[in-house]
Amino acid sequence: MNVRPRAGGEVFGRERELAAVDALLADPGPGPHALILEGEAGIGKSTVWNAGTAAARERGWTVLSARGSLSETGLSFAGLTDMLDPVVDGVLADLPEPQRIALEVALVRRLPGEVEVGPREVGTALLAVLRRLSGTANVLLALDDLPWIDRATVDAIRFALRRMQVEPVRLLASRRTPGGVGAQDDTTGAADVLAPEAMNVLHIGPVDASILDRMLSDRLRLRLPSRILGQVVEQTGGNPFWALEVGATLAAASSVSGGVPIPESLSTLVAQRLSGMPPGAHEALLVVSALAHPTQALAGAALESAVDDPSVALALAVDEGAIVESEGRLLPAHPLLGSAALDGLPPVARTALHQRLAGVVTDPEQRARHLVLAAGEPPDADLAEVIDAGARVARSRGATYASLELAELAVRFTPADEQAKLSLRRVEAAELHYMAGDWERVLELAEAVWSGPDPGRDVQRRILGLLVHALLYIRGQAAAQRTADEAVLRSGNDPLLRSIALAWASEVHTVPKTVLDYAQQAILLCEQLGDAADQGALARALLSLAEMELFLGNGYDRELAMRAARAQAKAGWIPFVERAEVLLGFSAKYADDLDTSRDALTSMLAVAHEEAELSSVPVLLGHLAITEVWAARYDEARKHLAAVDEAKRETGPGIGEPASLICARAIVLIMDDDLDGAHSLLTKAGEQGPRIAVKQAAINAILGLIALLRGEDEEAVALLTGVLVTSRAEHLFEPGVRQRPEGNLGQALVNTGRLDEALALADELRELGRRGDRPNLTGIARRIDGLVLAARGDLDGAVEALTDAVRDHEHAPLPIEYGRSLLALGQVLRRRRARSEAQRALRDSLDSFTSLGAAPFARAAEAELGRAQSARSATALTTSERQVAELVASGMTNREVAARLFASVRTVEGHLAAVYRKLGIRSRTELAARFAGDLDGSG
């Protein structure tokens, strides 16, 4: 079925545009798609839009439509109300209670309750509605004059559409070309309601003389001579609306043979049309254009003091073709007429109009907007009260940006001598800017309150968190710490305010003693306050305490996290990634509790999808990926990394990848034996964005592993030692938080002969393992011990230590460490002449690495097993070659060996070359470190 014109008129000359609409409706592809009709005012966008909506209805689609208007641009959810009004009664009962309540509040069907409704809740509710509707029929969202649809509605639509993947939803919208007559800049950000690849923007251009001739004949019964028609086309630029208006003028003329003056511009034409309109009709057009959702009753009330008979004025405006009625609502016959009528009002008349309208509307937000438009210069205490009330209503309905605009106006109109009210309104504006992500303005407003006269306890309580957070993001940790400390001092003996200040101080400080002291004081005060405590502050202090204990290597206290979760449940809205359950998933894996981490992250991923918190999904997936990397479930990690990339296509790139996600990607590449790819990834990540010490340390930890696998022991020591230095400076003593560099560093230290440093590192790990009953850490410590003992020649002690390490790792949650300890044990057993035991350990190590998919480690184990199985190859050496090999392996130079054997240096070099060739090695290091066992006859 092709798109056909709606009843009431044929669509002339728009075959290309109608075909594009037909293609949109016929597109079988998954997920939302959009067609944006763009063109100058009067070009015919609405005509094509009307034809598209009619065609969708004929096909059985559910059409949710809204028309933007100048008077509704700042009115919260005006467009959403129009869209959902025909269907909402049929779907409300099927929605989960939180979504139903949010939608009822947004649509003014319910008064706001105790829990504040925000844009996310309304967007989630709209998403649920669209999914339910699309389950029974295809859905078309039809938005005419998109830039004039209120921002709250556009934000809800963007939220919903960007979270739909398979539902048959299509968007048909129109917008005026920027800069054209009657155009408005797209301040709502409506241009990005979908990803660019899902949006087709179609420019609608002028029509030619033949099309205009048909239009004039059909609409006006007017046939113009070719010369006059050519003048009309040239002067109007092929704009249908302009041409029809000119045609109406020509049709009223007694003769057109000599030509009729055509206005020089569309603006002039509209102005002429308005000036020729009877006063009552013009006044009715003004009222209808300035009101949001004008009904006959509301428009009549607004006209009572301006005309003799409101009903006559409205009827006259209809007869003049200035206004029309649609579904019980009055509208300008064309958006140009309404905007031109309002723009043409002198300032005094405009003020009078909006004062009159403020007296008849009942919605506090609408009343505030009309009074603002009628207001003079600030301050104005009475007006500030009205605006503040409007801002509160908009906020309670989840219209953040509309509320923010009014909140800023309330601040602006509040007299400076009303300090208490001014401080409170600044706090409310700062909270809204926080929701909108404008940290600079949050800081500006928060500092004005903090540095001004004492605003009272409640205002201080609300502003403190905003101020500390803003300082942290804008000026850095030191500035946030100074202000938090000042807040603790200023709180005095007020236990509630002091508990809040202490909680924030515990979050921004990093010195363990300070954090623990602040957090514990805050928790104690909250416990003493009981039900009067600030639950958000209690949760924050509990989480700060749990995090610092983790950083100190004491594990993650799950009970503290659960206490924080219970407090957060009473505290109202909490950013998703700051929820205690999410932080449990993030933190448990650092302390080797991979099962808890996996369960918590998987559960919160489901919650994120259920609540449409998809901006948090990439972060959750990234942490889940590193959890599975440490669990050596590399296929699962790959799935999560692929899901991260898919989620980012939906949510956007955000602020960059966290270190955990970068490291997960790199380790997967390493296990695929792509060391070069992993090195390139890590190097690029280190060069991008601000250079954050902890992030760079995490990257260097994985670069150190790559260096170790490449045999670049000195480079590995330099990188991994740097990781420990940086981590300790940042008070990060938990190995998991610093990407577990200890096992790799211990091996590199042994390889380079720094045995005392290796033992000191083992002691640190042993203490952490003992303290937290963590066999993974004690196993790594014992492996380092065994490597040191072997390097010192105590092979019996080394075997004992490495056997204990293997035993520890049999029960540890990081399987890669089990294989590495087996590998080390097999190497030492070979040197100890225990051939069968060595081969068994090395074979088990190879099997472990192979089953895990750890390619570079499997390759190393295979090589070691091959050497163990061919240990007798050493007997192929001649007596002289064997003597040279033993002395070189002990660390002597060629010249020292020559002196010891009473031979020439050249002879020693020849024998050494033969040893290399027969044993398949390339360096003195390999001879000493890897083949010492062969030379003494061990296996």
Solvent accessible surface area in square Angstrom, and as a share of the most:
residue,aa,sasa,rsa
1,M,138,0.62
2,N,110,0.56
3,V,12,0.07
4,R,131,0.48
5,P,53,0.34
6,R,125,0.46
7,A,102,0.79
8,G,90,0.86
9,G,32,0.31
10,E,81,0.36
11,V,18,0.10
12,F,15,0.06
13,G,22,0.21
14,R,14,0.05
15,E,122,0.55
16,R,135,0.49
17,E,6,0.03
18,L,25,0.12
19,A,62,0.48
20,A,20,0.16
21,V,0,0.00
22,D,28,0.14
23,A,62,0.48
24,L,14,0.07
25,L,10,0.05
26,A,63,0.49
27,D,44,0.23
28,P,130,0.82
29,G,20,0.19
30,P,98,0.62
31,G,5,0.05
32,P,11,0.07
33,H,52,0.23
34,A,3,0.03
35,L,3,0.01
36,I,0,0.00
37,L,0,0.00
38,E,30,0.14
39,G,0,0.00
40,E,73,0.33
41,A,2,0.02
42,G,7,0.07
43,I,3,0.02
44,G,16,0.15
45,K,14,0.06
46,S,38,0.24
47,T,58,0.34
48,V,0,0.00
49,W,8,0.03
50,N,15,0.08
51,A,1,0.00
52,G,0,0.00
53,T,8,0.04
54,A,20,0.15
55,A,2,0.01
56,A,0,0.00
57,R,126,0.46
58,E,85,0.38
59,R,64,0.23
60,G,52,0.50
61,W,27,0.09
62,T,31,0.18
63,V,16,0.09
64,L,0,0.00
65,S,32,0.21
66,A,4,0.03
67,R,82,0.30
68,G,9,0.09
69,S,22,0.14
70,L,66,0.33
71,S,30,0.19
72,E,5,0.02
73,T,31,0.18
74,G,24,0.23
75,L,10,0.05
76,S,2,0.01
77,F,3,0.01
78,A,3,0.02
79,G,3,0.03
80,L,0,0.00
81,T,39,0.23
82,D,33,0.17
83,M,0,0.00
84,L,0,0.00
85,D,83,0.43
86,P,100,0.63
87,V,30,0.17
88,V,0,0.00
89,D,104,0.54
90,G,62,0.59
91,V,12,0.07
92,L,19,0.09
93,A,90,0.70
94,D,92,0.48
95,L,7,0.03
96,P,62,0.39
97,E,105,0.47
98,P,99,0.62
99,Q,26,0.12
100,R,62,0.23
101,I,47,0.24
102,A,1,0.01
103,L,0,0.00
104,E,25,0.11
105,V,1,0.01
106,A,0,0.00
107,L,14,0.07
108,V,95,0.55
109,R,103,0.37
110,R,97,0.36
111,L,155,0.77
112,P,60,0.38
113,G,55,0.53
114,E,182,0.82
115,V,121,0.69
116,E,82,0.37
117,V,9,0.05
118,G,15,0.14
119,P,51,0.32
120,R,51,0.19
121,E,46,0.21
122,V,1,0.00
123,G,0,0.00
124,T,11,0.07
125,A,0,0.00
126,L,0,0.00
127,L,5,0.03
128,A,9,0.07
129,V,0,0.00
130,L,0,0.00
131,R,94,0.34
132,R,92,0.34
133,L,21,0.10
134,S,11,0.07
135,G,65,0.63
136,T,125,0.72
137,A,28,0.22
138,N,57,0.29
139,V,0,0.00
140,L,0,0.00
141,L,0,0.00
142,A,0,0.00
143,L,0,0.00
144,D,5,0.02
145,D,10,0.05
146,L,1,0.00
147,P,9,0.06
148,W,14,0.05
149,I,3,0.01
150,D,3,0.01
151,R,85,0.31
152,A,10,0.08
153,T,0,0.00
154,V,1,0.00
155,D,24,0.13
156,A,4,0.03
157,I,1,0.00
158,R,45,0.17
159,F,30,0.13
160,A,0,0.00
161,L,1,0.01
162,R,54,0.20
163,R,33,0.12
164,M,9,0.04
165,Q,105,0.46
166,V,107,0.61
167,E,26,0.12
168,P,48,0.30
169,V,0,0.00
170,R,6,0.02
171,L,1,0.00
172,L,1,0.00
173,A,0,0.00
174,S,0,0.00
175,R,35,0.13
176,R,16,0.06
177,T,39,0.23
178,P,93,0.59
179,G,78,0.75
180,G,28,0.27
181,V,60,0.34
182,G,26,0.25
183,A,29,0.22
184,Q,49,0.22
185,D,98,0.51
186,D,49,0.25
187,T,93,0.54
188,T,5,0.03
189,G,32,0.31
190,A,0,0.00
191,A,52,0.40
192,D,67,0.35
193,V,1,0.00
194,L,8,0.04
195,A,19,0.15
196,P,110,0.69
197,E,140,0.63
198,A,21,0.16
199,M,29,0.13
200,N,81,0.42
201,V,71,0.41
202,L,19,0.10
203,H,100,0.44
204,I,2,0.01
205,G,17,0.16
206,P,88,0.55
207,V,12,0.07
208,D,82,0.43
209,A,40,0.31
210,S,66,0.43
211,I,24,0.12
212,L,1,0.00
213,D,28,0.14
214,R,110,0.40
215,M,11,0.05
216,L,0,0.00
217,S,32,0.21
218,D,63,0.32
219,R,101,0.37
220,L,58,0.29
221,R,190,0.69
222,L,22,0.11
223,R,163,0.59
224,L,16,0.08
225,P,62,0.39
226,S,99,0.64
227,R,137,0.50
228,I,3,0.01
229,L,17,0.08
230,G,35,0.34
231,Q,67,0.30
232,V,0,0.00
233,V,33,0.19
234,E,142,0.64
235,Q,68,0.30
236,T,3,0.02
237,G,46,0.44
238,G,1,0.01
239,N,0,0.00
240,P,12,0.08
241,F,30,0.12
242,W,25,0.09
243,A,0,0.00
244,L,39,0.19
245,E,31,0.14
246,V,4,0.02
247,G,0,0.00
248,A,46,0.36
249,T,74,0.43
250,L,3,0.01
251,A,51,0.40
252,A,91,0.71
253,A,38,0.30
254,S,127,0.82
255,S,67,0.43
256,V,27,0.15
257,S,78,0.50
258,G,72,0.69
259,G,28,0.27
260,V,33,0.19
261,P,125,0.79
262,I,31,0.16
263,P,19,0.12
264,E,151,0.68
265,S,41,0.26
266,L,10,0.05
267,S,60,0.38
268,T,56,0.32
269,L,9,0.05
270,V,4,0.03
271,A,56,0.44
272,Q,96,0.43
273,R,62,0.23
274,L,17,0.08
275,S,94,0.60
276,G,64,0.62
277,M,12,0.05
278,P,41,0.26
279,P,117,0.73
280,G,18,0.17
281,A,0,0.00
282,H,47,0.21
283,E,37,0.17
284,A,0,0.00
285,L,0,0.00
286,L,6,0.03
287,V,0,0.00
288,V,3,0.02
289,S,7,0.05
290,A,6,0.05
291,L,2,0.01
292,A,5,0.04
293,H,52,0.23
294,P,3,0.02
295,T,61,0.35
296,Q,101,0.45
297,A,82,0.64
298,L,43,0.21
299,A,0,0.00
300,G,13,0.13
301,A,42,0.32
302,A,0,0.00
303,L,0,0.00
304,E,123,0.55
305,S,94,0.61
306,A,44,0.34
307,V,27,0.16
308,D,156,0.81
309,D,66,0.34
310,P,28,0.17
311,S,80,0.52
312,V,90,0.51
313,A,4,0.03
314,L,15,0.07
315,A,53,0.41
316,L,59,0.29
317,A,0,0.00
318,V,74,0.43
319,D,117,0.61
320,E,66,0.29
321,G,31,0.30
322,A,0,0.00
323,I,1,0.00
324,V,66,0.38
325,E,98,0.44
326,S,51,0.33
327,E,176,0.79
328,G,46,0.44
329,R,33,0.12
330,L,4,0.02
331,L,29,0.14
332,P,27,0.17
333,A,44,0.34
334,H,40,0.18
335,P,44,0.28
336,L,4,0.02
337,L,3,0.02
338,G,4,0.04
339,S,10,0.06
340,A,29,0.22
341,A,2,0.02
342,L,18,0.09
343,D,103,0.54
344,G,61,0.58
345,L,22,0.11
346,P,80,0.50
347,P,99,0.62
348,V,125,0.72
349,A,37,0.29
350,R,75,0.27
351,T,45,0.26
352,A,49,0.38
353,L,5,0.02
354,H,13,0.06
355,Q,100,0.45
356,R,53,0.19
357,L,0,0.00
358,A,4,0.03
359,G,66,0.64
360,V,40,0.23
361,V,12,0.07
362,T,133,0.77
363,D,27,0.14
364,P,53,0.34
365,E,0,0.00
366,Q,32,0.14
367,R,98,0.36
368,A,0,0.00
369,R,38,0.14
370,H,13,0.06
371,L,36,0.18
372,V,31,0.18
373,L,102,0.51
374,A,8,0.06
375,A,35,0.27
376,G,61,0.58
377,E,144,0.65
378,P,35,0.22
379,P,88,0.55
380,D,58,0.30
381,A,33,0.26
382,D,111,0.57
383,L,14,0.07
384,A,0,0.00
385,E,73,0.33
386,V,30,0.17
387,I,0,0.00
388,D,14,0.07
389,A,45,0.35
390,G,0,0.00
391,A,6,0.05
392,R,113,0.41
393,V,40,0.23
394,A,0,0.00
395,R,41,0.15
396,S,23,0.15
397,R,14,0.05
398,G,3,0.02
399,A,1,0.00
400,T,8,0.05
401,Y,69,0.26
402,A,11,0.08
403,S,1,0.00
404,L,24,0.12
405,E,84,0.38
406,L,1,0.00
407,A,4,0.03
408,E,40,0.18
409,L,31,0.15
410,A,1,0.01
411,V,19,0.11
412,R,135,0.49
413,F,6,0.02
414,T,8,0.05
415,P,22,0.14
416,A,76,0.59
417,D,124,0.64
418,E,54,0.24
419,Q,66,0.30
420,A,74,0.57
421,K,88,0.37
422,L,11,0.06
423,S,4,0.03
424,L,54,0.27
425,R,10,0.04
426,R,56,0.20
427,V,0,0.00
428,E,17,0.08
429,A,0,0.00
430,A,0,0.00
431,E,27,0.12
432,L,3,0.01
433,H,14,0.06
434,Y,46,0.18
435,M,75,0.33
436,A,33,0.26
437,G,46,0.44
438,D,60,0.31
439,W,55,0.19
440,E,112,0.50
441,R,58,0.21
442,V,0,0.00
443,L,6,0.03
444,E,103,0.46
445,L,4,0.02
446,A,0,0.00
447,E,54,0.24
448,A,34,0.27
449,V,1,0.01
450,W,24,0.08
451,S,96,0.62
452,G,29,0.28
453,P,79,0.50
454,D,115,0.60
455,P,19,0.12
456,G,33,0.31
457,R,118,0.43
458,D,81,0.42
459,V,13,0.08
460,Q,18,0.08
461,R,74,0.27
462,R,71,0.26
463,I,0,0.00
464,L,1,0.01
465,G,8,0.08
466,L,17,0.09
467,L,2,0.01
468,V,0,0.00
469,H,19,0.09
470,A,0,0.00
471,L,6,0.03
472,L,54,0.27
473,Y,135,0.51
474,I,62,0.31
475,R,138,0.50
476,G,28,0.27
477,Q,76,0.34
478,A,59,0.46
479,A,10,0.08
480,A,0,0.00
481,Q,36,0.16
482,R,159,0.58
483,T,18,0.10
484,A,0,0.00
485,D,46,0.24
486,E,73,0.33
487,A,3,0.02
488,V,10,0.06
489,L,147,0.73
490,R,95,0.35
491,S,4,0.03
492,G,38,0.37
493,N,153,0.79
494,D,35,0.18
495,P,57,0.36
496,L,22,0.11
497,L,14,0.07
498,R,65,0.24
499,S,0,0.00
500,I,5,0.03
501,A,0,0.00
502,L,0,0.00
503,A,0,0.00
504,W,17,0.06
505,A,0,0.00
506,S,2,0.02
507,E,68,0.31
508,V,0,0.00
509,H,26,0.12
510,T,49,0.29
511,V,72,0.42
512,P,21,0.13
513,K,161,0.68
514,T,40,0.23
515,V,3,0.02
516,L,33,0.17
517,D,64,0.33
518,Y,32,0.12
519,A,0,0.00
520,Q,94,0.42
521,Q,61,0.27
522,A,0,0.00
523,I,15,0.07
524,L,98,0.49
525,L,32,0.16
526,C,3,0.02
527,E,95,0.42
528,Q,125,0.56
529,L,40,0.20
530,G,38,0.36
531,D,152,0.79
532,A,69,0.53
533,A,10,0.08
534,D,33,0.17
535,Q,32,0.14
536,G,13,0.13
537,A,0,0.00
538,L,23,0.11
539,A,2,0.02
540,R,52,0.19
541,A,0,0.00
542,L,0,0.00
543,L,21,0.10
544,S,10,0.07
545,L,21,0.10
546,A,0,0.00
547,E,84,0.38
548,M,9,0.04
549,E,45,0.20
550,L,2,0.01
551,F,43,0.18
552,L,37,0.18
553,G,0,0.00
554,N,63,0.33
555,G,15,0.14
556,Y,31,0.12
557,D,63,0.32
558,R,133,0.49
559,E,98,0.44
560,L,23,0.11
561,A,0,0.00
562,M,54,0.24
563,R,71,0.26
564,A,0,0.00
565,A,16,0.12
566,R,129,0.47
567,A,4,0.03
568,Q,16,0.07
569,A,88,0.68
570,K,150,0.64
571,A,38,0.29
572,G,49,0.47
573,W,130,0.46
574,I,30,0.15
575,P,30,0.19
576,F,7,0.03
577,V,53,0.31
578,E,69,0.31
579,R,46,0.17
580,A,0,0.00
581,E,63,0.28
582,V,0,0.00
583,L,46,0.23
584,L,8,0.04
585,G,0,0.00
586,F,22,0.09
587,S,12,0.08
588,A,3,0.02
589,K,0,0.00
590,Y,33,0.13
591,A,15,0.11
592,D,12,0.06
593,D,60,0.31
594,L,5,0.03
595,D,94,0.48
596,T,16,0.10
597,S,0,0.00
598,R,44,0.16
599,D,96,0.50
600,A,14,0.11
601,L,0,0.00
602,T,72,0.42
603,S,61,0.39
604,M,12,0.05
605,L,21,0.10
606,A,63,0.49
607,V,39,0.23
608,A,0,0.00
609,H,94,0.42
610,E,129,0.58
611,E,48,0.21
612,A,1,0.01
613,E,17,0.08
614,L,14,0.07
615,S,72,0.46
616,S,7,0.04
617,V,5,0.03
618,P,13,0.08
619,V,49,0.28
620,L,0,0.00
621,L,12,0.06
622,G,0,0.00
623,H,19,0.09
624,L,4,0.02
625,A,0,0.00
626,I,0,0.00
627,T,0,0.00
628,E,2,0.01
629,V,5,0.03
630,W,17,0.06
631,A,12,0.09
632,A,7,0.06
633,R,106,0.39
634,Y,7,0.03
635,D,98,0.51
636,E,53,0.24
637,A,0,0.00
638,R,77,0.28
639,K,127,0.54
640,H,30,0.13
641,L,15,0.07
642,A,61,0.47
643,A,36,0.28
644,V,0,0.00
645,D,58,0.30
646,E,88,0.39
647,A,14,0.11
648,K,43,0.18
649,R,150,0.55
650,E,30,0.13
651,T,45,0.26
652,G,23,0.22
653,P,108,0.68
654,G,66,0.63
655,I,186,0.94
656,G,47,0.45
657,E,47,0.21
658,P,51,0.32
659,A,22,0.17
660,S,9,0.06
661,L,2,0.01
662,I,7,0.03
663,C,0,0.00
664,A,0,0.00
665,R,41,0.15
666,A,0,0.00
667,I,13,0.07
668,V,10,0.06
669,L,54,0.27
670,I,0,0.00
671,M,9,0.04
672,D,70,0.36
673,D,58,0.30
674,D,57,0.30
675,L,23,0.11
676,D,101,0.52
677,G,23,0.22
678,A,0,0.00
679,H,71,0.32
680,S,49,0.32
681,L,51,0.26
682,L,0,0.00
683,T,53,0.31
684,K,119,0.50
685,A,9,0.07
686,G,14,0.14
687,E,131,0.59
688,Q,116,0.52
689,G,61,0.59
690,P,107,0.67
691,R,181,0.66
692,I,94,0.48
693,A,50,0.39
694,V,57,0.33
695,K,46,0.19
696,Q,26,0.11
697,A,7,0.06
698,A,6,0.05
699,I,1,0.00
700,N,32,0.16
701,A,2,0.01
702,I,7,0.03
703,L,19,0.10
704,G,0,0.00
705,L,14,0.07
706,I,0,0.00
707,A,3,0.02
708,L,15,0.08
709,L,49,0.24
710,R,90,0.33
711,G,47,0.46
712,E,79,0.35
713,D,27,0.14
714,E,103,0.46
715,E,86,0.38
716,A,0,0.00
717,V,5,0.03
718,A,67,0.52
719,L,34,0.17
720,L,0,0.00
721,T,54,0.31
722,G,31,0.30
723,V,1,0.00
724,L,7,0.03
725,V,93,0.54
726,T,38,0.22
727,S,2,0.02
728,R,93,0.34
729,A,72,0.56
730,E,64,0.29
731,H,47,0.21
732,L,12,0.06
733,F,65,0.27
734,E,0,0.00
735,P,1,0.01
736,G,0,0.00
737,V,23,0.13
738,R,4,0.02
739,Q,13,0.06
740,R,32,0.12
741,P,1,0.00
742,E,3,0.01
743,G,7,0.06
744,N,12,0.06
745,L,5,0.03
746,G,0,0.00
747,Q,60,0.27
748,A,0,0.00
749,L,5,0.03
750,V,18,0.11
751,N,77,0.39
752,T,36,0.21
753,G,53,0.51
754,R,85,0.31
755,L,28,0.14
756,D,103,0.54
757,E,92,0.41
758,A,0,0.00
759,L,52,0.26
760,A,63,0.49
761,L,9,0.04
762,A,0,0.00
763,D,79,0.41
764,E,44,0.20
765,L,0,0.00
766,R,80,0.29
767,E,68,0.30
768,L,7,0.03
769,G,1,0.01
770,R,159,0.58
771,R,107,0.39
772,G,32,0.31
773,D,126,0.65
774,R,18,0.06
775,P,43,0.27
776,N,1,0.01
777,L,2,0.01
778,T,24,0.14
779,G,0,0.00
780,I,10,0.05
781,A,0,0.00
782,R,87,0.32
783,R,7,0.02
784,I,2,0.01
785,D,23,0.12
786,G,0,0.00
787,L,28,0.14
788,V,1,0.00
789,L,54,0.27
790,A,7,0.05
791,A,55,0.42
792,R,127,0.46
793,G,50,0.48
794,D,66,0.34
795,L,34,0.17
796,D,90,0.47
797,G,18,0.18
798,A,0,0.00
799,V,21,0.12
800,E,118,0.53
801,A,13,0.10
802,L,0,0.00
803,T,49,0.29
804,D,38,0.20
805,A,0,0.00
806,V,14,0.08
807,R,127,0.46
808,D,22,0.11
809,H,3,0.01
810,E,98,0.44
811,H,142,0.64
812,A,15,0.11
813,P,49,0.31
814,L,5,0.03
815,P,42,0.27
816,I,22,0.11
817,E,16,0.07
818,Y,59,0.22
819,G,0,0.00
820,R,22,0.08
821,S,0,0.00
822,L,10,0.05
823,L,22,0.11
824,A,8,0.06
825,L,17,0.08
826,G,0,0.00
827,Q,56,0.25
828,V,5,0.03
829,L,14,0.07
830,R,3,0.01
831,R,58,0.21
832,R,97,0.36
833,R,154,0.56
834,A,18,0.14
835,R,80,0.29
836,S,70,0.45
837,E,71,0.32
838,A,0,0.00
839,Q,42,0.19
840,R,130,0.48
841,A,7,0.05
842,L,0,0.00
843,R,101,0.37
844,D,61,0.32
845,S,0,0.00
846,L,34,0.17
847,D,83,0.43
848,S,17,0.11
849,F,0,0.00
850,T,88,0.51
851,S,95,0.61
852,L,38,0.19
853,G,38,0.36
854,A,1,0.00
855,A,37,0.29
856,P,3,0.02
857,F,11,0.04
858,A,15,0.12
859,R,127,0.46
860,A,41,0.32
861,A,0,0.00
862,E,106,0.48
863,A,42,0.33
864,E,8,0.03
865,L,15,0.08
866,G,35,0.33
867,R,49,0.18
868,A,1,0.01
869,Q,100,0.44
870,S,57,0.37
871,A,6,0.05
872,R,171,0.63
873,S,46,0.29
874,A,3,0.02
875,T,111,0.64
876,A,64,0.49
877,L,15,0.07
878,T,69,0.40
879,T,104,0.60
880,S,47,0.30
881,E,14,0.06
882,R,74,0.27
883,Q,82,0.37
884,V,0,0.00
885,A,0,0.00
886,E,74,0.33
887,L,29,0.14
888,V,5,0.03
889,A,23,0.18
890,S,82,0.53
891,G,64,0.61
892,M,36,0.16
893,T,72,0.42
894,N,32,0.17
895,R,175,0.64
896,E,86,0.38
897,V,0,0.00
898,A,6,0.05
899,A,73,0.56
900,R,140,0.51
901,L,51,0.25
902,F,194,0.81
903,A,39,0.30
904,S,62,0.40
905,V,43,0.25
906,R,198,0.72
907,T,60,0.35
908,V,0,0.00
909,E,85,0.38
910,G,44,0.42
911,H,50,0.23
912,L,11,0.06
913,A,54,0.42
914,A,11,0.08
915,V,0,0.00
916,Y,46,0.17
917,R,169,0.62
918,K,78,0.33
919,L,18,0.09
920,G,64,0.62
921,I,8,0.04
922,R,212,0.77
923,S,42,0.27
924,R,91,0.33
925,T,91,0.53
926,E,23,0.10
927,L,0,0.00
928,A,41,0.32
929,A,70,0.54
930,R,100,0.36
931,F,9,0.04
932,A,24,0.19
933,G,0,0.00
934,D,4,0.02
935,L,6,0.03
936,D,61,0.32
937,G,33,0.32
938,S,1,0.00
939,G,0,0.00
